[in-house]
Amino acid sequence: MTTQQPYLLTPGPITTTLSVKQAMLQDWGSWDGDFRAMTAELCRQLVALIEGDGSHVCVPMQGSGTFAVEATLATLVPRDGKLLILMNGAYGQRMGKIMEYLGREYVALDKGDFAPPRGEEVEAMLMADPAITHVAVVHCETSSGILNPVEEIAEVVARQERRLIIDSMSAFGAVEISARRVQFDALISSANKCFEGVPGFGFSLIRQAALEASIGNAHSLSMDLLDQWQYLMKTGQWRYTPPTHVVAAFLQALKEHAEEGGVAGRHARYQRNQQRLVSGMRQLGFETLLSDEWLSPIIITFFSPGHDNFAFQAFYDRMKARGFIIYPGKLTEAESFRLGCIGQLFDAQVDAVLAAVAEVLSEMEIPDGTPAHQIHAAATA
Ligand SMILES: *Cc1c(COP(=O)(O)O)cnc(C)c1O
């Protein structure tokens, strides 16, 4: 591990291992058999992680995670379909924006900055509006760090016979989900979050029957996941240039993910990071936005200290000088910042983060992290 580089306490890109970075030191021909085998292996492993063998297929998509979200919505929601988007933060809102670009119908259940969408209210909306064909939910809404109740939502969507699309960008790889127990048509994620790869592609794990039925849906050639998948099946190649080095790094990242104990092992480390971070920050007087029940092992929102000496940029700069890149908050109602738990972070790094926060507060002459006001996440009780 290179120690001079700052640690990224962000939700991706995150701090990767040296071995993942080293996997990029070779050039690959995208048409070559070796690279085609790498793509097939990547898809096989991802489908296996959701126990989707025989039901789901993996379609990789060049670009950042949003490209995969846009491609999935464009491919699966028919032009005359209607999407219900469960929003409680920036990523749900972004799906609404995508639907506007696509010119396809959608409605939103907007819970504001952080309150979770609940099964009951989703079911009521589905019963009231038979035109809704699909429901989209964000697994971990990275803007607040909340872990949304995806199982509860999947249950009502299935009962109402609609199709579920899960943006699991920042959760998949560290939060268990099985296609055998949770019914969904697509689960979307990317290389550079909980799998600890480098950025460059996303992927969608799609129910094969739904993908095969999506003919004519896509608005865009390069975003058509049906075409991407059919070409992949026929030739073993991605349509158009794949991010070869990123794929090589991702395979190394998958190997290290398996060595850590797969999803359960990674979840355990992230959960431990989260608990250590939260309890240490609380000892310094900080408060989390969310009650413990809704905290994800991915990223945590803390209220900013209420003291007059606090300024986010100064806090950020001083944390960076100590080797930690933190993340600004995204709440409309209160000042906040976020600390990520994912990537190559272990007890030693978490303890160093806590020591750095304590030092920075003392340098800024702020007695402790007590916030000015709390918009209590009691809404989530
Ligand atoms: C990171 C993320 C995305 C995709 O973001 P990109 O910047 O396009 O990679 C989408 N949804 C969620 C929940 C995310 O955390």
The ligand as an SDF file (V2000), in Angstrom:
LIG
                    3D

 15 15  0  0  0  0  0  0  0  0999 V2000
  -22.0320    6.3930   -7.2680 C   0  0  0  0  0  0  0  0  0  0  0  0
  -23.4750    6.2130   -7.4770 C   0  0  0  0  0  0  0  0  0  0  0  0
  -24.0590    6.2610   -8.7570 C   0  0  0  0  0  0  0  0  0  0  0  0
  -23.2790    6.5300  -10.0190 C   0  0  0  0  0  0  0  0  0  0  0  0
  -22.4730    7.6300   -9.9430 O   0  0  0  0  0  0  0  0  0  0  0  0
  -21.3350    7.8600  -11.0430 P   0  0  0  0  0  0  0  0  0  0  0  0
  -20.7060    9.1180  -10.5320 O   0  0  0  0  0  0  0  0  0  0  0  0
  -21.9690    8.0090  -12.3540 O   0  0  0  0  0  0  0  0  0  0  0  0
  -20.4220    6.6720  -10.9850 O   0  0  0  0  0  0  0  0  0  0  0  0
  -25.4000    5.9920   -8.8670 C   0  0  0  0  0  0  0  0  0  0  0  0
  -26.1450    5.6920   -7.8000 N   0  0  0  0  0  0  0  0  0  0  0  0
  -25.6280    5.6360   -6.5540 C   0  0  0  0  0  0  0  0  0  0  0  0
  -26.5160    5.2690   -5.4140 C   0  0  0  0  0  0  0  0  0  0  0  0
  -24.2730    5.9000   -6.3470 C   0  0  0  0  0  0  0  0  0  0  0  0
  -23.7650    5.8350   -5.1030 O   0  0  0  0  0  0  0  0  0  0  0  0
  1  2  1  0
  2  3  1  0
  2 14  2  0
  3  4  1  0
  3 10  2  0
  4  5  1  0
  5  6  1  0
  6  7  2  0
  6  8  1  0
  6  9  1  0
 10 11  1  0
 11 12  2  0
 12 13  1  0
 12 14  1  0
 14 15  1  0
M  END
$$$$
